[in-house]
Amino acid sequence: MPQGYHTNAQTNSHSREIIQQSSPTNSELSERFEINEKTVSKWRNRDHLTDNSSRPHTLFNAL
């Protein structure tokens, strides 16, 4: 099944895998993928390739 991407997504699972497995510096990778160095550093330090959930942890409204 093909993976769908958000139109504003800067990285995808393929580019994240390349970032984690490559040896160039963060600045070189940020230029290659046209993303911020902080984003490269974030994905290098993670142990997974999936996005974190953005849903709220708790709901404060009663149904």
C-alpha positions, 0 to 999 in steps of 0.5 A, a space after each residue: 500500500 503506498 504511503 500518503 504524505 501531507 502536502 506540507 511534510 518536509 520528510 517521509 519515511 524514506 528520507 528519515 531512513 537515509 538521515 539515520 543511516 548516513 554519515 554526512 554532517 547534519 548541515 550537509 543533510 539539511 542542504 540535501 533535503 532542504 530542511 533545518 539542521 534541527 530536524 536532521 538532528 531530531 531524526 538522527 536521535 530517534 529510534 523509530 521512523 514514524 511520526 509521533 501522534 499529535 492527538 491530545 493525551 486527554 480530553 476535557 469535554 464530557 460527552 
